[in-house]
Amino acid sequence: MMMLNENSTVNEVISYLQGCFPFLRFEFYKSDVRSPSDQRLMLLPHLALGILTGNRTLSLCLDEDKRISELKDDFRRIGIEVVIYRKAGNVWVETKLTGDWTLKMQNAEGEIFSR
């Protein structure tokens, strides 16, 4: 389990999550901000989460029993959109249709389909 705070960087969060869930991929974007080409703006790896929250005190818990939908909601509350993909053989499939699954379940499914 990892506790995030305002000093945690995007890269630290991604490294932790991918270390725990190697069959999942996480991408972080600024919520509700689009570039002129209408694409999401990906967050820079070195960016501290406190910059996005106005340095408000921040405490998020990341663990394997958290549902995809809960994780997305937690990050959305602090202004971050997270997109989560599951490994399926040689491709990555977005998990938006299985948001009620936990991170552990998603990772196990990715492992099965990547054999």
ABEGO torsion letter per residue (X at the ends): XBBBBAABBAAAAAAAAAAABAABBBBBBBBGBBBAAGBBBBBBAABBAAAAAGGBBBBBBBBAABBAAAAAAAAAAAGBBBBBBBBBEABBBBAAAAAABBAAAAAAAAAAAAX
